[in-house]
Amino acid sequence: MTKHLIHYIETFHKYIINKMKNKIFIIYLIISICHGQELGVGDTIPIDFGLPLCANANNEEMSINDSLFLNIYNGATNESGQHYVIWLNLFTSWCPSCQTEAPVTQGVYNTYQDSGLIIIGMGFDWDDPYSCEGWADNFGLTYPLLDDEGNSDDVGDEEGFNLFADCCIPHNVVINHQMEIVLTVPGFAEEEIYSAIDDALDSCGVLCLPPECSDIPG
């Protein structure tokens, strides 16, 4: 009986240790991903923020893997003089809600792109199951997609996610024509997003009307 009891205690001890290791890993994962976002409502987008383009270059001036800087949509500095309202959609390829949201974003883009709205997707955790171009193809997306995978396999190395979000995917950000954040919200809060876009486009007015030709991706 004593040997059996000792064996039982040793087995139970190993079980508890393994459980604790799993919990420690989960806690580490949460701490690594969840953090306070750097930018919030009222903040201005850094002039040097950009990420590699991974799908839908949409013009002759850019190629896949070139860095797309958000400041290109700032009418005060770009060559066309056109201002834009930007909807940033942050997602991962494995996220079911993101997959549901993707074709909806394209529908909004089809409706508002001639009114000065640009949608930019920022994705990471590719190939689970979609690559960047696979994401665009599968959901019929035509707006630019950026690679936010980071330079390593470390959790939390995503530059765009760290700048705009905290610990929830999808995350959506609306930026007005003055490059100021007017909405940042976790999940797919459709009414809030659409309201923020409408208000930002109304505020932009004729500044957001596109010129006859433009080399800006969109």
C-alpha positions in Angstrom: 0.0 0.0 0.0 2.8 2.4 0.9 4.5 1.9 -2.6 1.1 2.5 -4.3 0.5 5.6 -2.2 3.9 7.0 -2.9 3.4 6.3 -6.7 0.0 8.0 -6.5 1.5 11.1 -4.7 4.4 11.3 -7.3 1.9 11.0 -10.2 -0.4 13.7 -8.7 2.6 16.0 -8.1 3.7 15.7 -11.7 0.1 16.4 -12.8 0.0 19.6 -10.7 3.4 20.7 -11.9 2.3 20.3 -15.6 -0.9 22.2 -14.9 1.0 25.0 -13.3 3.4 25.2 -16.3 0.4 25.4 -18.7 -1.1 28.2 -16.6 2.2 30.0 -16.4 2.5 29.8 -20.2 -1.0 31.1 -20.7 -0.4 34.0 -18.3 2.8 34.8 -20.1 0.9 34.7 -23.5 -1.7 37.0 -22.2 0.8 39.5 -20.7 2.8 39.4 -24.0 -0.3 40.2 -26.1 -2.4 42.4 -23.8 -0.9 45.8 -23.2 -1.9 49.4 -23.3 -2.2 50.6 -26.8 0.1 53.5 -27.6 -2.3 55.6 -29.6 -5.9 56.6 -28.8 -8.7 59.0 -29.8 -7.3 62.4 -30.5 -3.7 61.2 -31.2 -2.0 61.9 -34.6 -0.6 59.1 -36.7 3.3 59.2 -36.6 4.6 60.6 -39.9 7.0 57.7 -40.3 4.6 54.8 -39.6 4.5 52.2 -42.3 4.4 48.5 -42.9 5.3 46.2 -45.9 2.6 45.9 -48.5 1.7 42.3 -48.9 -1.4 42.4 -51.3 -3.2 44.8 -53.6 -0.5 47.4 -54.6 -3.1 48.9 -57.0 -0.7 51.3 -58.7 2.5 51.3 -60.8 4.5 53.1 -58.2 4.5 50.4 -55.5 5.3 46.7 -55.4 4.6 43.9 -52.9 7.0 44.2 -49.9 7.4 47.9 -50.4 6.6 49.9 -47.2 3.3 51.7 -47.4 3.3 54.8 -45.1 0.0 56.0 -43.9 1.2 59.6 -44.4 0.8 59.0 -48.2 -2.9 59.6 -47.5 -2.3 63.0 -45.9 -3.4 65.6 -48.4 -1.2 68.2 -46.8 1.9 66.3 -47.9 1.1 64.0 -50.8 1.5 65.1 -54.4 -2.2 64.8 -55.4 -3.4 67.1 -52.6 -6.2 64.7 -51.9 -7.2 64.0 -48.3 -8.5 60.6 -47.1 -10.4 59.1 -44.2 -8.7 55.9 -43.3 -10.3 52.8 -41.8 -7.6 50.5 -40.4 -8.8 46.9 -39.9 -6.4 44.8 -37.7 -6.9 41.0 -38.0 -5.3 37.6 -37.9 -5.8 34.9 -40.5 -7.2 32.4 -38.0 -9.8 34.7 -36.4 -13.4 33.7 -37.2 -14.8 37.2 -36.5 -12.1 38.7 -38.8 -13.1 36.3 -41.6 -16.8 37.3 -41.2 -15.8 41.0 -41.2 -13.5 40.9 -44.3 -16.2 40.8 -47.1 -18.2 43.4 -45.2 -15.3 45.8 -45.3 -15.0 45.3 -49.0 -18.7 46.2 -49.4 -18.1 49.4 -47.5 -15.0 50.1 -49.6 -17.0 49.7 -52.8 -19.5 52.2 -51.6 -17.3 54.9 -50.2 -13.9 54.7 -52.1 -15.0 57.5 -54.5 -15.9 59.7 -51.5 -12.4 59.6 -50.0 -12.4 56.5 -47.9 -9.4 54.2 -47.9 -9.5 50.9 -46.0 -6.2 49.3 -45.1 -5.9 45.8 -43.6 -3.1 45.0 -41.2 -2.7 41.3 -40.7 -0.5 38.9 -38.8 -0.3 35.2 -37.9 -0.4 34.3 -41.6 -0.8 30.8 -43.0 -3.3 29.8 -40.4 -4.9 29.1 -42.8 -4.5 32.1 -45.2 -1.4 33.9 -46.5 -1.7 37.6 -47.1 -2.5 37.2 -50.8 -4.7 34.2 -50.0 -6.7 36.4 -47.6 -7.3 39.0 -50.3 -8.2 36.4 -52.9 -10.5 34.3 -50.7 -12.5 37.3 -49.5 -12.4 39.3 -52.7 -10.5 42.3 -51.2 -9.2 45.0 -53.4 -7.9 47.5 -50.8 -4.2 47.4 -49.6 -3.2 44.8 -47.1 -0.1 45.3 -44.9 2.1 42.7 -43.2 2.2 43.2 -39.4 4.0 40.0 -38.7 7.0 41.7 -37.2 10.7 40.8 -37.6 10.6 37.7 -35.4 8.4 34.9 -34.2 8.1 36.4 -30.7 4.5 37.0 -29.5 3.7 40.7 -29.3 6.2 41.8 -32.0 3.5 43.3 -34.2 4.3 47.0 -34.7 0.8 48.0 -36.0 -1.1 46.0 -33.4 1.1 47.4 -30.6 0.5 50.9 -31.8 -3.3 50.8 -32.3 -4.7 47.9 -30.3 -4.5 46.2 -27.0 -5.4 42.5 -26.7 -8.5 41.9 -29.0 -8.7 40.9 -32.6 -10.3 42.2 -34.7 -9.6 45.8 -33.9 -10.8 48.8 -35.9 -9.4 52.3 -36.1 -10.9 55.3 -38.0 -8.5 58.2 -38.9 -9.8 61.6 -40.2 -8.3 63.6 -43.0 -6.0 65.5 -40.5 -4.5 62.1 -39.6 -6.1 62.1 -36.1 -7.7 59.0 -34.6 -11.4 59.5 -34.2 -12.3 56.0 -33.2 -10.4 53.0 -31.9 -12.5 50.0 -30.9 -12.1 46.2 -30.3 -14.3 43.8 -32.2 -16.5 44.7 -35.2 -18.7 47.5 -33.8 -20.4 48.2 -37.1 -22.6 51.1 -36.1 -19.7 52.9 -34.3 -17.4 52.4 -37.2 -19.9 53.6 -39.9 -20.9 56.6 -37.8 -17.2 57.6 -37.3 -16.6 57.2 -41.1 -19.6 59.3 -42.0 -18.7 62.1 -39.6 -15.1 62.1 -40.8 -16.1 62.2 -44.5 -18.6 65.0 -43.8 -15.9 67.0 -42.0 -13.4 66.4 -44.9 -15.9 67.6 -47.5 -14.5 68.5 -50.9 -10.9 67.9 -49.7 -11.7 64.1 -49.9 -13.0 64.2 -53.4 -10.6 62.3 -55.7 -8.7 64.0 -58.5 -9.1 62.6 -62.0 -5.9 60.5 -61.7 -3.8 59.5 -58.7 -0.8 57.2 -58.0 -1.8 56.7 -54.4 -2.7 53.1 -53.6 -6.4 52.5 -53.1 
